[in-house]
Amino acid sequence: MADPSSPGQTSLSLTYSTELMQNYLQAGTVSPTSKFKALQTKDDQSLLFGIDSFNKFHVIKEAHSLGGAGWTMSDLSTAALETHFTHDKDAMVRSFEVWQSTQNSTIGLAIFVRSAGTDSLLVSLQNCSKDTSWTEKPSWTLIPFKAANEHRPSIEICNIWFTEVVYGRQYLAVDIDRAATKDDKCIARYYIDPSTATGGPEPSWQKHYPPVDIEKDRYQSCLGRGSPQLVYVPLSNENGHGPPPSKQDHFSLSASRPS
């Protein structure tokens, strides 16, 4: 606004105001992760799973409340390592996998723990997706490698898959480095029934033979309970023009074993 008492000169008047956001929360910086997986709770809140720079497996939960909105972090692995690896203070989580049921939205967790030069498998299954209080202290089960007629001084777990619960049972499919050498890059596959993996003398890792050799880090697998089929298609049509006729056969599949 111009000042009439000073001809030829112009003065400016500034006004300002501030406003605080009602949903502002003081927070910290999340450390970077090399891998993360996202799931969702029953009330549509996000769950972000990852391994931080200290090799701790954690979950970052979206939190909605009457006081505002934000995120909270829970350490999922430290207590498990202190319980199952008391002899090795250097045990660390090397990788993980998470899964959510399409039937009832329950959540399954698996971590690969490196200790004394070998991998160990810990799983936490059928966790509720509505009440996520279990993330403060999840229940972990250690499933050590134990297969019939096999002795491996060390293993390296490559991947794990969860099946849906069928007739009260849930299976896990686990791939490991077959030979643990640079020359052989293929995997060996096993399936596990966690309900029978009680730590007894019986082998809990059952060998499952893929139809072909599979190189680790260069494949994708999908477990399902669909009806397998065989499709035969000739290369050429010996009876005339057009595409050759195909023949399709269907087979029954027992629901008690992973496919």
ChimeraX attribute file (.defattr): number of C-alpha atoms within 10 A of each C-alpha:
attribute: neighborCount
match mode: 1-to-1
recipient: residues
	/A:1	8
	/A:2	12
	/A:3	11
	/A:4	10
	/A:5	7
	/A:6	9
	/A:7	8
	/A:8	8
	/A:9	9
	/A:10	10
	/A:11	9
	/A:12	7
	/A:13	6
	/A:14	5
	/A:15	4
	/A:16	4
	/A:17	4
	/A:18	5
	/A:19	5
	/A:20	6
	/A:21	7
	/A:22	9
	/A:23	10
	/A:24	10
	/A:25	12
	/A:26	6
	/A:27	9
	/A:28	6
	/A:29	5
	/A:30	10
	/A:31	9
	/A:32	11
	/A:33	13
	/A:34	9
	/A:35	12
	/A:36	17
	/A:37	13
	/A:38	13
	/A:39	17
	/A:40	17
	/A:41	19
	/A:42	14
	/A:43	9
	/A:44	11
	/A:45	14
	/A:46	17
	/A:47	21
	/A:48	15
	/A:49	24
	/A:50	24
	/A:51	23
	/A:52	18
	/A:53	12
	/A:54	10
	/A:55	16
	/A:56	18
	/A:57	22
	/A:58	19
	/A:59	22
	/A:60	18
	/A:61	21
	/A:62	17
	/A:63	13
	/A:64	11
	/A:65	7
	/A:66	5
	/A:67	9
	/A:68	11
	/A:69	13
	/A:70	15
	/A:71	13
	/A:72	11
	/A:73	16
	/A:74	14
	/A:75	17
	/A:76	24
	/A:77	22
	/A:78	16
	/A:79	14
	/A:80	17
	/A:81	22
	/A:82	13
	/A:83	11
	/A:84	14
	/A:85	16
	/A:86	11
	/A:87	12
	/A:88	13
	/A:89	10
	/A:90	11
	/A:91	22
	/A:92	21
	/A:93	23
	/A:94	18
	/A:95	20
	/A:96	22
	/A:97	19
	/A:98	21
	/A:99	20
	/A:100	22
	/A:101	15
	/A:102	9
	/A:103	8
	/A:104	13
	/A:105	18
	/A:106	18
	/A:107	20
	/A:108	18
	/A:109	20
	/A:110	23
	/A:111	25
	/A:112	22
	/A:113	22
	/A:114	20
	/A:115	19
	/A:116	13
	/A:117	11
	/A:118	16
	/A:119	23
	/A:120	22
	/A:121	20
	/A:122	22
	/A:123	20
	/A:124	16
	/A:125	20
	/A:126	16
	/A:127	19
	/A:128	18
	/A:129	22
	/A:130	14
	/A:131	11
	/A:132	15
	/A:133	11
	/A:134	12
	/A:135	18
	/A:136	12
	/A:137	14
	/A:138	19
	/A:139	15
	/A:140	21
	/A:141	17
	/A:142	18
	/A:143	17
	/A:144	16
	/A:145	18
	/A:146	18
	/A:147	15
	/A:148	11
	/A:149	6
	/A:150	9
	/A:151	9
	/A:152	11
	/A:153	7
	/A:154	15
	/A:155	17
	/A:156	20
	/A:157	23
	/A:158	18
	/A:159	21
	/A:160	21
	/A:161	19
	/A:162	25
	/A:163	20
	/A:164	21
	/A:165	15
	/A:166	12
	/A:167	8
	/A:168	8
	/A:169	13
	/A:170	19
	/A:171	19
	/A:172	19
	/A:173	21
	/A:174	22
	/A:175	19
	/A:176	19
	/A:177	20
	/A:178	19
	/A:179	16
	/A:180	15
	/A:181	9
	/A:182	7
	/A:183	7
	/A:184	12
	/A:185	16
	/A:186	21
	/A:187	23
	/A:188	20
	/A:189	22
	/A:190	19
	/A:191	20
	/A:192	21
	/A:193	15
	/A:194	18
	/A:195	11
	/A:196	11
	/A:197	18
	/A:198	14
	/A:199	13
	/A:200	9
	/A:201	8
	/A:202	12
	/A:203	18
	/A:204	23
	/A:205	22
	/A:206	16
	/A:207	15
	/A:208	16
	/A:209	10
	/A:210	11
	/A:211	6
	/A:212	7
	/A:213	11
	/A:214	16
	/A:215	14
	/A:216	18
	/A:217	11
	/A:218	8
	/A:219	7
	/A:220	8
	/A:221	8
	/A:222	8
	/A:223	13
	/A:224	14
	/A:225	15
	/A:226	10
	/A:227	11
	/A:228	12
	/A:229	11
	/A:230	10
	/A:231	9
	/A:232	11
	/A:233	13
	/A:234	11
	/A:235	9
	/A:236	12
	/A:237	12
	/A:238	11
	/A:239	8
	/A:240	8
	/A:241	8
	/A:242	9
	/A:243	12
	/A:244	14
	/A:245	13
	/A:246	9
	/A:247	10
	/A:248	9
	/A:249	9
	/A:250	10
	/A:251	8
	/A:252	9
	/A:253	13
	/A:254	9
	/A:255	13
	/A:256	14
	/A:257	15
	/A:258	20
	/A:259	16
